[in-house]
Amino acid sequence: MRVHLVTMPWHPIDLPSLQLGLLHRLVRQVRPADEVTELHGSLRWAEFLLERSGGRLRPGDYVAVGSDSIFHGLGDWVFSGVLYDDPDWGTARLRDYAAARDVFVDTAFDMRLYAAEFIAECATEVLAAEPDVVGFTSTFMQNVASLALARELKRRSPRLTVVFGGSNCDGPMGHALHRNHRFVDHVVRGEGEYAFPALLRHLDEGTRPTDVPGLCWWDGHMSRANTESRRTVVPADIPSPDYDQWQSVLEASPVLDYVHPKLVVEGARGCWWGEKHHCTFCGLNGTAMAFRAKPGERLWEEIDRLVRRHRLLDVVTVDNIIDMAYFRDFLPRVVDSGWDLRLHYEVKSNLTAAQLELLGRSGTVHIQPGIESLGSRVLDLMDKGVTGARNVRTIRECENHALTCSWNLLYGFPGETADDYDPVVAQLPALVHLQPPSGAHRIQLERFSPHFTNPGLGFGKRRPAEMYQHVYDLPEDELADLVYLFDTEDAGLAGPAEQRLKDAVADWRARHLPSRLLFERDEEALLVHDRRSGWPHRTHRFTGWPAAALSHLEDGRTEPALHRLLTEDGHEVPADELSDWVQHALGLGLLFRDGPTYVSLPTWDAPVRMPDGAGVAG
């Protein structure tokens, strides 16, 4: 059997598709006689635009329409005219949508002119491999480009078997995708390591796939959806990805001159925190929350193999949360290896300074710690299991260990008030030397999140997000099953308080790059050099118990706890004098206050900073 695996726009063009890599290796392991080929449509699209536009539409534009416009559906819209055989389909609706939200859409309109020709060329390339089965992986904005190509493939070769899978096919989304698109023969809902080989066996034998858990298939003109299994794929059955064909395509592509390619690995699936306390806004992991992780030794062996084979040192892990055992059995191996790796990791924001230091020594350069807020009450509403003070410590320690820290400041939670934000907003100017969030964003209602599954949490009214009106030509009741994002009534912060938050975050971002607040210890004193934008440039000198107090507060303390520590150190400090000093340090912007807890803000290091946008070249 010839199996052709496809990933379409808008997969990131600097990364291989983990899904294709896993399925390629899996098919070769369990069906060694099969021939496996791949289409890396994301790379093809970026180079197609570059060539057809004479260099006007560059990979940076690909990122702007793809990743940066994910909440407006621009990438899907680019291909919807091809899917529906109408170059003008959805155009008026998109223009109205964009005008109401001040969304820039000119680049998407430019790209749409090339979409039909691109899909035709992709179909020619796929069919040249004479496949029996074409498998599409779809996550985020890959649905419409994939559907457009699948439709064209079936038009040209009706006997071809088309299979869809990926995160966009989880749960009810997969069945809705299947029953609304007759040219899609099968949809694998959930993890594919067991289901896809089982489906291929049925195709070989010409039998009905009634026993493949979660599979959608056609029974005559009826779309059937097999019951989904509660069984998750164990780590031992998750293959190591094969990226050979991706590298060959990338190295022959003019896109290589515009990107910094990275490898993608997977150490774990699910979320160990979500198993206990599912963050109320988060829809990630869908129907497979159960946390499973490969042993650290095996993960290291996979990375070592991939780095040697592909000669790339940047490694992105797709784990939603790091396995805490990796601080014992994986990261020390990376440190001892001598490899000059640059790792990218998602972690929980309550890591200790020692754990962040180990991440730094391992070559980790970028983390996503899921900070989300700096106010403890709002974090409680999210069920994050962490405090605002702890989050500030995490951001500060990222500076100390040269870790780029990506995070969003989220708001809009039922039950929050301006009183939860005003004390935080008032202190944001003191944080300008620390890495700011990408912005202040109102949460959206995501399928599979507790906010979605439990309307009693505050979002009882919902409908498919408005952006899908210019993406799909489907009735609302079908969209309600197909899509991931939903519109609902705004909750929580609003009005002037919301604007104060957004303005304060924008000001933080604007002032961050030149700002520093640095500790220095000499023989007699603890110095703090304040070079923050918006603050007087000066050096504070602390000796005796104030120096000890500022050091103790690096870990975050209440005043009574700090007083006990100073007393244990031999410092006899009256409680009222300590309280006065704490308020003085707070006024100087050297501390952050979260309820009764105070955290020191100076850092011991000031890593080199790059301005925003230093990624994919325009």
Buried (B, 14 or more C-beta within 10 A) or exposed (E): BEBBBBBBBBBBBBBBBBBBBBBBBBBBEBBEEBBBBBBBBBBBBBBBBBEBBEEEBBBBBBBBBBBBBBBBBBBBBBBBBBBBEEEEBBBEBBBEBBEEEEBEBEBBBBBBBBBBEBBBEBBEBBBEBEBBBBBBBBBBBBBBBBBBBBBBBBEEBEEBBBBBBBBBBBBBBBBBBBBBBEBBBBBBBBBBBBBBBBBBBBBEEEEEBEEBBBBBBBEEEEBBBBEBBEEBBEBEEBBBBBBBBBBEBBEEBEBBEBBEBBBBBBBBBBBBBBEEEBBBBBBBBBBBBBBBBBBBEBBBBBBBEBBEEBEBBBBBBBBBBBBEEBBEBBBBBBBEBEBEBBBBBBBBBBBBBEBBBBBBEBBBBBBBBBBBBBBBBBBBBBBBBBBBBBBBBBBBBBBBBEBBBBBBBBBBBBEBEBEBBBBBBEBBBBBBBBBBBEEBBBBBBBBBBBBBEEEEBBBEEBBBBBBBBBBBEBEEEBBBBBBBBBBBEEBBBBEEBBEBBBEBBEBBBEBBEEBBBBBEEEEEBBBBBBBBBEBEEEEBEBEEBBBBBBBBBBBBBEBEBBBEBBEEEEBEBEEEEBBEBBBEBBEBBBBBBBEEBBBBBBBBEBBEBEEEEEEBEE
